[in-house]
Amino acid sequence: MLSTISYLPQTAPAEILPNSLEAQVGNTPLIQLRNIAVAYDLAPAVQLYAKAEWFNPSGSVKDRAALNIILTAEREGLLKPGMTLLDSTSGNMGIAYALLGGARGYHVKLTLPANASPERIAILRAYGAELILTDPLEGSDGAIVEARRLAAADPTLYYANQYNNEASWQAHYRTTANEIWAQTDGRVTHFVAGLGTSGTFTGTTRRLKELNPAVHCISMQPDSPFNGLEGLKHMVTALKPGIYDEELADEDTAVKTEDAYEMARTLARREGLFVGISAAAAVVASLQIARALDKGVVVTILPDSGMKYLSEQFWKK
């Protein structure tokens, strides 16, 4: 039985109509990576699982945060019909905003690096989002700075500010963690997630620690500020999100871009899972943890599929 939620304000959730698009967010499958476990010689008593977040309506884990940010802003009177929602994104969050915001009647304006994958830019334009492309050399930080500038210049915009919005991590506290707990029958021993906004790791960890303080929670980030792990932050050198709690992780691990690329190919060819780069990086990090165990249930998050990365050259190997 799930324990009482204590981190969240005791307010009624905004209404989500049955059979609506919003009602399809969450409750994603938990998939056991059996072939990967064998290929990487995991101990027989170690199980490796991953949440397939591309089952969300927009195709990524960001639907959870985007929906909660929108509903919370509506509840607090900050976002009203006819308004424009503004935020920075590396792609997936913007797509979630564009899909869910459009469904609820909002114009969506986004800043994102000009080197975001062509697939992501095309999807955003298909949903009708207004795009401001920023210097690719400045990465997601450059998009954040531009969004802040736009918000300061036009107070009529609703600046969602995902990197500093408590509703982001609260989405995972309410949903992702409880799903993992239920899907593993409370057997989860280790949780691994990448750091971008840090919302997924922060919210899921806080809730899992309430359910069982012994759950070991590991954050993952790129091994260098210059990397190809789109959507993830090298926290030592990046603009740190306001919702990031550097004391929360029991352990932090770093992943090389090349290892993530190799794992993306391996997952497609050994497990039939065509995943994105940050998802592959999460599996690399999970294996680093799992290979040191004699027994345990390791769970990670696969933020999206590989469909938005088809133009990447590494798939050709």
Residue frames relative to the residue before (quaternion, step in Angstrom):
aa qw qx qy qz dx dy dz
M 1.0000 0.0000 0.0000 0.0000 0.00 0.00 0.00
L 0.4497 -0.7138 0.4677 0.2636 3.57 -0.85 0.99
S 0.4535 -0.6985 0.4875 0.2622 3.56 -0.98 0.87
T 0.6692 -0.5174 0.3580 0.3954 3.56 -1.27 0.33
I 0.4356 -0.6813 0.5242 0.2669 3.57 -0.96 0.89
S 0.0900 -0.8280 0.5527 0.0284 3.59 -0.80 0.95
Y 0.6151 0.5854 -0.3523 0.3936 3.60 1.15 -0.47
L 0.7394 0.4710 -0.2212 0.4272 3.57 1.06 -0.71
P 0.5424 -0.5897 0.4734 0.3660 3.57 -1.16 0.55
Q 0.4370 -0.7106 0.4878 0.2573 3.55 -0.99 0.80
T 0.3025 0.7284 -0.5480 0.2785 3.56 0.37 1.31
A 0.5314 -0.6250 0.4605 0.3390 3.55 -1.09 0.66
P 0.4872 -0.6606 0.4738 0.3189 3.61 -0.93 0.78
A 0.5576 -0.5787 0.4645 0.3721 3.56 -1.16 0.57
E 0.5903 -0.6157 0.3933 0.3433 3.56 -1.08 0.71
I 0.0638 -0.7402 0.6681 0.0414 3.52 -1.08 0.88
L 0.3672 -0.7669 0.4861 0.2018 3.55 -0.54 1.15
P 0.5536 -0.5950 0.4565 0.3621 3.61 -1.06 0.67
N 0.8406 0.1806 -0.1601 0.4849 3.55 -1.16 0.75
S 0.4624 0.6582 -0.4641 0.3709 3.59 1.21 0.38
L 0.6694 -0.4663 0.3774 0.4382 3.54 -1.30 0.19
E 0.6529 0.5382 -0.3115 0.4325 3.57 0.94 -0.93
A 0.6400 0.5503 -0.3223 0.4285 3.58 1.07 -0.71
Q 0.6328 0.5431 -0.3297 0.4425 3.59 1.25 -0.28
V 0.5240 0.6412 -0.4160 0.3759 3.60 1.24 -0.10
G 0.7886 0.2942 -0.2334 0.4869 3.56 -0.93 0.94
N 0.7331 0.4022 -0.3258 0.4412 3.54 -1.39 -0.12
T 0.2245 0.7936 -0.5233 0.2143 3.54 0.94 0.98
P 0.6041 -0.5900 0.3894 0.3679 3.61 -1.14 0.54
L 0.2578 -0.7017 0.6382 0.1843 3.52 -1.31 0.52
I 0.1187 -0.8332 0.5401 0.0018 3.56 -0.46 1.26
Q 0.3213 -0.7378 0.5587 0.2003 3.58 -0.87 0.93
L 0.2986 -0.7660 0.5494 0.1491 3.57 -0.81 1.06
R 0.0691 -0.8569 0.5107 0.0051 3.57 0.47 1.22
N 0.6834 0.4885 -0.3002 0.4519 3.60 0.87 -0.91
I 0.6316 0.5165 -0.3251 0.4781 3.58 1.05 -0.74
A 0.6210 0.5484 -0.3385 0.4461 3.59 1.02 -0.80
V 0.6718 0.4775 -0.2915 0.4855 3.58 0.99 -0.84
A 0.6711 0.5243 -0.3026 0.4280 3.58 0.87 -0.97
Y 0.7663 0.3319 -0.1790 0.5202 3.59 1.07 -0.72
D 0.4988 -0.7282 0.3829 0.2727 3.56 1.25 0.60
L 0.1775 0.7787 -0.5769 0.1711 3.56 0.80 0.98
A 0.5850 -0.5684 0.4396 0.3761 3.57 -1.13 0.63
P 0.6156 -0.5922 0.3673 0.3679 3.62 -1.01 0.74
A 0.7152 0.4475 -0.2554 0.4723 3.60 1.09 -0.66
V 0.5892 0.5334 -0.3777 0.4750 3.60 1.29 0.26
Q 0.0990 -0.7900 0.6044 0.0265 3.55 -0.81 1.05
L 0.1709 -0.7839 0.5932 0.0662 3.56 -0.98 0.92
Y 0.0293 -0.8078 0.5870 -0.0455 3.58 -0.73 1.15
A 0.0872 -0.7903 0.6045 0.0493 3.55 -1.23 0.52
K 0.3854 -0.7053 0.5526 0.2206 3.57 -1.06 0.88
A 0.2879 -0.7790 0.5414 0.1310 3.57 -0.67 1.17
E 0.1166 -0.8722 0.4739 0.0342 3.56 0.27 1.32
W 0.5283 0.6197 -0.4303 0.3894 3.61 1.19 -0.07
F 0.5194 0.6200 -0.4212 0.4104 3.60 1.27 0.02
N 0.4955 0.6181 -0.4408 0.4220 3.60 1.27 -0.06
P 0.6962 -0.5340 0.2791 0.3901 3.63 -1.10 0.65
S 0.7530 0.3606 -0.2289 0.5005 3.62 0.90 -0.80
G 0.5995 -0.6208 0.3338 0.3791 3.56 1.29 0.03
S 0.7797 0.2703 -0.1990 0.5286 3.60 1.14 0.33
V 0.6919 -0.4723 0.3726 0.3992 3.52 -1.40 0.23
K 0.5803 0.6384 -0.3650 0.3501 3.60 1.14 -0.58
D 0.4883 0.6492 -0.4439 0.3782 3.62 1.19 -0.23
R 0.6208 0.5636 -0.3487 0.4188 3.57 1.02 -0.78
A 0.7130 0.4384 -0.2531 0.4851 3.58 0.81 -1.01
A 0.6512 0.5286 -0.3289 0.4339 3.59 0.88 -0.90
L 0.6669 0.5011 -0.3089 0.4568 3.57 0.90 -0.89
N 0.6876 0.4763 -0.2967 0.4608 3.59 0.86 -0.88
I 0.6122 0.5367 -0.3441 0.4677 3.59 1.07 -0.68
I 0.6742 0.4906 -0.2925 0.4682 3.59 0.91 -0.93
L 0.6871 0.4830 -0.2948 0.4558 3.60 0.82 -0.96
T 0.6479 0.5139 -0.3182 0.4635 3.57 1.00 -0.81
A 0.6553 0.5055 -0.3092 0.4685 3.58 0.96 -0.85
E 0.6274 0.5200 -0.3326 0.4748 3.59 1.04 -0.71
R 0.6636 0.5210 -0.2980 0.4466 3.55 0.91 -0.97
E 0.7335 0.4198 -0.2219 0.4863 3.57 1.03 -0.81
G 0.5218 -0.6783 0.3878 0.3424 3.57 1.31 0.08
L 0.4766 0.6885 -0.4235 0.3456 3.57 1.26 0.31
L 0.7572 0.2426 -0.1256 0.5933 3.57 1.21 -0.56
K 0.0051 0.8185 -0.5690 0.0797 3.55 -0.55 1.24
P 0.6885 -0.4855 0.3274 0.4278 3.60 -1.19 0.47
G 0.7882 0.3063 -0.2490 0.4721 3.53 -0.99 0.93
M 0.5776 0.5996 -0.3813 0.4019 3.60 1.23 -0.25
T 0.4066 -0.6737 0.5599 0.2595 3.55 -1.36 0.29
L 0.2653 -0.7403 0.6011 0.1424 3.54 -0.95 0.97
L 0.1027 -0.7975 0.5944 0.0145 3.56 -0.83 1.06
D 0.2461 0.7493 -0.6059 0.1042 3.56 -1.12 0.67
S 0.4577 -0.6154 0.5529 0.3256 3.52 -1.39 0.15
T 0.0026 -0.8006 0.5981 -0.0372 3.56 -1.17 0.58
S 0.3383 -0.6829 0.5889 0.2690 3.52 -1.32 0.28
G 0.7788 -0.2975 0.1445 0.5329 3.57 1.31 0.08
N 0.7726 0.4027 -0.2278 0.4348 3.56 0.40 -1.22
M 0.6598 0.4886 -0.3220 0.4714 3.60 0.91 -0.84
G 0.6271 0.5414 -0.3338 0.4497 3.56 1.02 -0.75
I 0.6436 0.5097 -0.3202 0.4726 3.56 0.99 -0.82
A 0.6431 0.5151 -0.3200 0.4677 3.58 0.99 -0.80
Y 0.6332 0.5144 -0.3227 0.4799 3.59 0.98 -0.82
A 0.6796 0.5128 -0.2994 0.4307 3.56 0.83 -1.02
L 0.6814 0.4804 -0.2842 0.4734 3.57 0.95 -0.88
L 0.7508 0.3999 -0.2220 0.4765 3.59 0.66 -1.11
G 0.6387 0.5197 -0.3254 0.4649 3.57 1.03 -0.77
G 0.6487 0.5150 -0.3124 0.4651 3.55 0.97 -0.86
A 0.6520 0.5254 -0.3111 0.4495 3.56 0.98 -0.85
R 0.7331 0.3836 -0.2180 0.5176 3.58 1.18 -0.58
G 0.6418 -0.6117 0.2934 0.3575 3.56 1.28 0.38
Y 0.5577 0.6121 -0.3924 0.4004 3.60 1.18 0.39
H 0.4060 -0.6316 0.5941 0.2886 3.53 -1.24 0.60
V 0.1854 -0.7948 0.5722 0.0802 3.59 -0.98 0.83
K 0.0833 -0.7859 0.6126 -0.0103 3.55 -0.83 1.12
L 0.0355 -0.8450 0.5303 -0.0590 3.56 -0.63 1.13
T 0.2025 -0.7137 0.6514 0.1593 3.53 -1.21 0.65
L 0.1406 0.7861 -0.5924 0.1065 3.58 -0.91 0.86
P 0.6162 -0.5649 0.3878 0.3884 3.58 -1.14 0.59
A 0.5432 -0.6532 0.4274 0.3091 3.57 -0.99 0.85
N 0.6832 0.4672 -0.2947 0.4775 3.60 1.20 -0.35
A 0.2863 0.7203 -0.5621 0.2884 3.59 1.15 0.49
S 0.6336 -0.5648 0.3479 0.3983 3.58 -1.04 0.71
P 0.5898 -0.5967 0.4100 0.3577 3.61 -1.03 0.77
E 0.6099 0.5610 -0.3542 0.4334 3.57 1.08 -0.70
R 0.6667 0.5019 -0.3100 0.4555 3.59 0.92 -0.89
I 0.6554 0.5078 -0.3154 0.4617 3.57 0.93 -0.88
A 0.6523 0.5144 -0.3149 0.4591 3.59 0.97 -0.83
I 0.6487 0.5112 -0.3194 0.4646 3.60 0.97 -0.83
L 0.6450 0.5221 -0.3190 0.4578 3.60 0.94 -0.88
R 0.6704 0.4836 -0.3021 0.4748 3.57 0.93 -0.83
A 0.6162 0.5464 -0.3463 0.4492 3.59 1.06 -0.69
Y 0.6899 0.4560 -0.2711 0.4925 3.58 1.08 -0.71
G 0.5473 -0.6629 0.3755 0.3464 3.57 1.27 -0.02
A 0.3797 0.7274 -0.4940 0.2875 3.61 1.20 0.30
E 0.3875 -0.6795 0.5719 0.2470 3.55 -1.16 0.68
L 0.1480 -0.8355 0.5284 0.0298 3.58 -0.58 1.17
I 0.0873 -0.7305 0.6749 0.0577 3.53 -1.13 0.85
L 0.1991 -0.8109 0.5436 0.0852 3.57 -0.35 1.27
T 0.2043 -0.8065 0.5504 0.0694 3.57 -0.80 1.07
D 0.7331 -0.4357 0.3021 0.4260 3.55 -1.34 0.30
P 0.4141 -0.7353 0.4742 0.2508 3.62 -0.58 1.09
L 0.6176 0.5615 -0.3483 0.4265 3.59 1.11 -0.61
E 0.6788 0.4714 -0.2874 0.4842 3.59 1.21 -0.41
G 0.3564 -0.7851 0.4544 0.2239 3.58 1.30 -0.02
S 0.8087 -0.2468 0.1971 0.4962 3.53 -1.20 -0.61
D 0.5794 0.5858 -0.3780 0.4221 3.59 1.14 -0.55
G 0.6416 0.5231 -0.3231 0.4586 3.59 1.01 -0.77
A 0.6374 0.5162 -0.3193 0.4747 3.57 1.07 -0.74
I 0.6232 0.5376 -0.3334 0.4599 3.58 1.06 -0.75
V 0.6597 0.5149 -0.3071 0.4531 3.58 0.88 -0.96
E 0.6705 0.4940 -0.3004 0.4650 3.59 0.95 -0.84
A 0.6323 0.5207 -0.3353 0.4654 3.59 1.00 -0.74
R 0.6335 0.5232 -0.3267 0.4671 3.57 1.00 -0.80
R 0.6438 0.5229 -0.3216 0.4568 3.59 0.98 -0.83
L 0.6706 0.5005 -0.2945 0.4615 3.57 0.91 -0.93
A 0.6496 0.5220 -0.3150 0.4543 3.57 0.99 -0.84
A 0.6607 0.5068 -0.3053 0.4620 3.57 0.99 -0.83
A 0.6892 0.4921 -0.2764 0.4543 3.58 1.08 -0.74
D 0.8003 0.1761 -0.0811 0.5674 3.61 1.14 -0.52
P 0.1881 -0.8333 0.5122 0.0889 3.61 0.00 1.26
T 0.5515 0.6047 -0.4111 0.4015 3.61 1.22 -0.08
L 0.5646 0.5813 -0.3850 0.4416 3.59 1.26 -0.27
Y 0.3040 -0.6753 0.6163 0.2679 3.56 -1.24 0.42
Y 0.1808 -0.7882 0.5835 0.0744 3.57 -0.47 1.24
A 0.3040 -0.8003 0.4916 0.1595 3.58 -0.26 1.29
N 0.1191 -0.8592 0.4943 0.0563 3.59 1.20 -0.56
Q 0.0456 -0.8750 0.4817 0.0176 3.56 0.83 1.05
Y 0.6533 0.5389 -0.3242 0.4215 3.60 1.05 -0.67
N 0.7727 0.2859 -0.1530 0.5457 3.57 1.23 -0.37
N 0.5317 0.6455 -0.3859 0.3896 3.57 1.29 0.21
E 0.4204 -0.7380 0.4712 0.2379 3.58 -0.53 1.19
A 0.5835 0.5980 -0.3701 0.4061 3.59 1.13 -0.58
S 0.5526 0.6156 -0.3927 0.4018 3.59 1.21 -0.46
W 0.7487 0.3697 -0.2355 0.4972 3.61 0.62 -1.06
Q 0.5968 0.5836 -0.3670 0.4106 3.60 1.09 -0.62
A 0.5631 0.5948 -0.3805 0.4295 3.59 1.17 -0.56
H 0.7112 0.4425 -0.2534 0.4839 3.57 0.93 -0.90
Y 0.5786 0.5628 -0.3593 0.4684 3.55 1.18 -0.55
R 0.7055 0.4634 -0.2516 0.4735 3.57 0.96 -0.89
T 0.8291 0.2748 -0.0901 0.4785 3.57 0.89 -0.95
T 0.7415 0.4534 -0.2711 0.4137 3.60 0.38 -1.22
A 0.6907 0.4860 -0.2887 0.4509 3.57 0.79 -0.99
N 0.6814 0.4908 -0.2925 0.4574 3.57 0.89 -0.89
E 0.6128 0.5298 -0.3445 0.4744 3.57 1.13 -0.63
I 0.6444 0.5173 -0.3184 0.4644 3.60 0.92 -0.90
W 0.6502 0.5257 -0.3131 0.4503 3.56 0.93 -0.91
A 0.6965 0.4662 -0.2702 0.4739 3.57 0.88 -0.97
Q 0.6964 0.4949 -0.2839 0.4353 3.60 0.90 -0.90
T 0.7166 0.3723 -0.2508 0.5338 3.60 1.19 -0.40
D 0.4088 -0.7164 0.4593 0.3297 3.59 1.30 0.09
G 0.6831 -0.5088 0.2765 0.4450 3.55 1.04 0.81
R 0.5073 0.6849 -0.3989 0.3383 3.62 1.23 0.22
V 0.4303 0.7143 -0.4683 0.2921 3.61 1.22 -0.20
T 0.1431 -0.8005 0.5793 0.0559 3.57 -0.90 1.00
H 0.7900 0.1415 -0.0541 0.5941 3.58 1.17 -0.62
F 0.0827 -0.7787 0.6210 0.0339 3.56 -1.03 0.86
V 0.0753 -0.7997 0.5955 -0.0107 3.57 -0.89 1.04
A 0.1598 0.7807 -0.5955 0.1018 3.60 -0.90 0.89
G 0.5084 -0.6573 0.4765 0.2872 3.54 -1.18 0.67
L 0.3834 -0.7112 0.5489 0.2142 3.53 -1.31 0.44
G 0.0671 0.7394 -0.6662 0.0706 3.52 -0.74 1.18
T 0.7508 0.1097 -0.0331 0.6505 3.54 0.29 -1.26
S 0.3659 -0.7233 0.4508 0.3738 3.54 1.32 -0.70
G 0.4038 0.7539 -0.4495 0.2581 3.59 1.26 0.01
T 0.6528 0.5154 -0.3231 0.4514 3.59 0.91 -0.89
F 0.6939 0.4667 -0.2854 0.4682 3.57 0.82 -0.98
T 0.6771 0.5213 -0.3036 0.4213 3.59 0.82 -0.97
G 0.7262 0.4467 -0.2575 0.4547 3.57 0.72 -1.04
T 0.6738 0.4930 -0.3016 0.4604 3.57 0.91 -0.91
T 0.6574 0.5163 -0.3114 0.4519 3.58 0.95 -0.86
R 0.6553 0.5221 -0.3271 0.4371 3.58 0.83 -0.91
R 0.6940 0.4624 -0.2847 0.4726 3.58 0.93 -0.83
L 0.6490 0.5132 -0.3275 0.4562 3.60 0.92 -0.84
K 0.6412 0.5247 -0.3229 0.4575 3.59 1.03 -0.75
E 0.6129 0.5165 -0.3492 0.4855 3.60 1.15 -0.51
L 0.6840 0.4919 -0.2834 0.4581 3.55 0.94 -0.92
N 0.7793 -0.1073 0.0809 0.6121 3.58 1.09 -0.75
P 0.3371 -0.7841 0.4842 0.1927 3.61 -0.21 1.23
A 0.6250 0.5670 -0.3403 0.4149 3.60 1.19 -0.41
V 0.4757 0.6546 -0.4622 0.3627 3.63 1.20 -0.19
H 0.2901 -0.7635 0.5600 0.1392 3.57 -0.76 1.13
C 0.1086 -0.8322 0.5436 0.0087 3.60 -0.53 1.19
I 0.1117 -0.8213 0.5591 -0.0177 3.55 -0.65 1.22
S 0.2272 -0.7567 0.5981 0.1345 3.57 -0.83 0.99
M 0.1815 -0.7831 0.5900 0.0755 3.53 -1.16 0.66
Q 0.0559 0.7879 -0.6111 0.0511 3.57 -1.03 0.81
P 0.6490 -0.5020 0.3713 0.4347 3.62 -1.20 0.24
D 0.5207 -0.6611 0.4486 0.3009 3.57 -1.16 0.57
S 0.7830 0.1985 -0.0885 0.5828 3.59 1.29 -0.21
P 0.5529 -0.5963 0.4472 0.3725 3.60 -1.13 0.48
F 0.6976 0.3748 -0.2437 0.5599 3.58 1.23 -0.47
N 0.2827 0.7678 -0.5061 0.2727 3.55 -0.08 1.32
G 0.4297 -0.7019 0.5096 0.2511 3.54 -1.32 0.21
L 0.4486 0.6841 -0.4569 0.3493 3.57 1.22 0.43
E 0.2023 -0.8346 0.5045 0.0896 3.53 0.35 1.32
G 0.7865 0.3045 -0.2455 0.4780 3.55 -0.91 0.98
L 0.6886 0.4373 -0.2755 0.5086 3.59 1.26 -0.29
K 0.2922 -0.7663 0.5526 0.1486 3.56 -1.18 0.63
H 0.3217 -0.6613 0.6393 0.2249 3.52 -1.22 0.69
M 0.3074 -0.8442 0.4047 0.1704 3.54 0.16 1.38
V 0.5945 0.5901 -0.3719 0.4001 3.60 1.08 -0.61
T 0.7959 0.3046 -0.1378 0.5048 3.58 1.00 -0.80
A 0.6362 0.5584 -0.3245 0.4221 3.61 1.22 -0.34
L 0.5890 -0.4846 0.4782 0.4353 3.52 -1.38 0.05
K 0.3189 -0.7831 0.4999 0.1876 3.59 -0.44 1.16
P 0.4660 -0.6663 0.4998 0.2983 3.60 -0.88 0.87
G 0.5505 -0.6267 0.4435 0.3279 3.56 -1.08 0.70
I 0.6820 0.4792 -0.2924 0.4687 3.59 1.14 -0.55
Y 0.5181 0.6474 -0.4158 0.3736 3.61 1.27 -0.10
D 0.1101 -0.7737 0.6232 0.0293 3.55 -0.87 1.06
E 0.2483 -0.8262 0.4871 0.1357 3.57 -0.12 1.26
E 0.6299 0.5281 -0.3359 0.4600 3.59 1.27 -0.16
L 0.5417 0.6865 -0.3716 0.3117 3.58 1.27 -0.29
A 0.6789 0.5114 -0.3033 0.4309 3.59 0.92 -0.86
D 0.4355 -0.6565 0.5506 0.2759 3.55 -1.13 0.71
E 0.7856 0.0047 0.0571 0.6161 3.53 1.19 -0.64
D 0.1520 -0.7614 0.6201 0.1127 3.58 -1.18 0.56
T 0.0656 -0.7994 0.5967 0.0248 3.55 -1.03 0.77
A 0.3080 -0.7558 0.5552 0.1598 3.56 -1.15 0.66
V 0.1708 -0.7863 0.5898 0.0676 3.56 -1.12 0.74
K 0.3879 -0.7074 0.5454 0.2271 3.55 -1.03 0.86
T 0.5953 -0.5860 0.4195 0.3555 3.56 -1.10 0.74
E 0.6601 0.5257 -0.3147 0.4346 3.58 0.90 -0.92
D 0.6441 0.5169 -0.3218 0.4631 3.59 1.02 -0.76
A 0.6403 0.5138 -0.3242 0.4699 3.58 1.05 -0.75
Y 0.6331 0.5254 -0.3340 0.4600 3.60 0.98 -0.81
E 0.6603 0.5061 -0.3035 0.4645 3.55 0.93 -0.91
M 0.6663 0.4976 -0.3059 0.4635 3.59 0.96 -0.83
A 0.5957 0.5567 -0.3701 0.4453 3.61 1.04 -0.67
R 0.6650 0.4807 -0.3010 0.4858 3.58 0.96 -0.84
T 0.6513 0.5299 -0.3134 0.4437 3.59 0.97 -0.87
L 0.6568 0.5112 -0.3130 0.4575 3.58 0.91 -0.88
A 0.6485 0.5143 -0.3211 0.4603 3.58 0.98 -0.79
R 0.7720 0.4026 -0.1935 0.4523 3.57 0.89 -0.96
R 0.7410 0.3811 -0.2310 0.5024 3.61 1.17 -0.47
E 0.7853 0.2886 -0.1499 0.5268 3.59 1.08 -0.70
G 0.4163 -0.7023 0.4761 0.3268 3.59 1.22 -0.30
L 0.5278 0.6064 -0.4085 0.4323 3.57 1.23 0.52
F 0.1430 -0.7926 0.5913 0.0411 3.56 -0.45 1.26
V 0.0658 0.8579 -0.4972 0.1117 3.56 0.06 1.33
G 0.5960 -0.5688 0.4427 0.3539 3.52 -1.36 0.29
I 0.7206 -0.4753 0.3065 0.4010 3.53 -1.35 0.24
S 0.6777 0.4732 -0.3093 0.4702 3.60 0.88 -0.86
A 0.5992 0.5488 -0.3564 0.4612 3.60 1.13 -0.58
A 0.6557 0.5003 -0.3043 0.4766 3.56 0.95 -0.89
A 0.6300 0.5290 -0.3287 0.4639 3.58 1.03 -0.79
A 0.6346 0.5332 -0.3277 0.4535 3.58 1.03 -0.76
V 0.6465 0.4975 -0.3202 0.4816 3.59 1.06 -0.70
V 0.5974 0.5444 -0.3581 0.4674 3.61 1.03 -0.72
A 0.6826 0.4810 -0.2854 0.4703 3.59 0.86 -0.96
S 0.6436 0.5303 -0.3209 0.4489 3.58 0.99 -0.81
L 0.6517 0.5040 -0.3124 0.4729 3.56 1.04 -0.76
Q 0.5821 0.5635 -0.3727 0.4524 3.59 1.08 -0.63
I 0.6855 0.4627 -0.2674 0.4945 3.57 1.02 -0.83
A 0.7028 0.5103 -0.2749 0.4124 3.55 0.79 -1.09
R 0.6553 0.5353 -0.3227 0.4243 3.61 1.00 -0.75
A 0.6627 0.4904 -0.3090 0.4742 3.59 1.22 -0.32
L 0.6262 0.5644 -0.3226 0.4304 3.58 1.31 -0.09
D 0.3704 -0.6777 0.5831 0.2521 3.54 -1.30 0.48
K 0.7776 -0.0506 0.0275 0.6261 3.55 1.21 -0.57
G 0.3580 0.7338 -0.5295 0.2303 3.55 -1.20 0.45
V 0.3033 -0.7051 0.6086 0.2010 3.53 -1.37 0.23
V 0.0946 -0.8151 0.5714 -0.0114 3.55 -0.33 1.33
V 0.0599 -0.8043 0.5911 -0.0092 3.58 -0.77 1.06
T 0.0081 -0.7896 0.6135 -0.0022 3.55 -1.00 0.86
I 0.4589 -0.6653 0.5272 0.2624 3.52 -1.39 0.14
L 0.1749 -0.7355 0.6455 0.1087 3.55 -1.00 0.92
P 0.3021 -0.8295 0.4305 0.1878 3.63 0.05 1.25
D 0.8111 -0.0866 0.0653 0.5748 3.60 1.00 -0.69
S 0.5710 -0.5675 0.4593 0.3755 3.54 -1.34 0.06
G 0.6235 -0.5655 0.3942 0.3689 3.55 -1.29 0.00
M 0.4082 0.7588 -0.4465 0.2412 3.59 1.26 -0.05
K 0.6947 0.4546 -0.2807 0.4816 3.60 1.10 -0.60
Y 0.6882 0.4631 -0.2650 0.4917 3.61 1.28 0.05
L 0.3184 0.7962 -0.4761 0.1949 3.59 1.24 0.23
S 0.6502 0.5255 -0.3198 0.4459 3.59 1.13 -0.53
E 0.4998 0.6591 -0.4247 0.3679 3.61 1.25 -0.21
Q 0.4924 -0.7137 0.4281 0.2548 3.54 -0.88 1.01
F 0.5958 0.6167 -0.3794 0.3474 3.60 1.07 -0.61
W 0.5550 0.6174 -0.3996 0.3887 3.61 1.17 -0.38
K 0.6257 0.5899 -0.3292 0.3901 3.57 1.16 -0.57
K 0.5462 0.6280 -0.4073 0.3760 3.61 1.20 -0.26
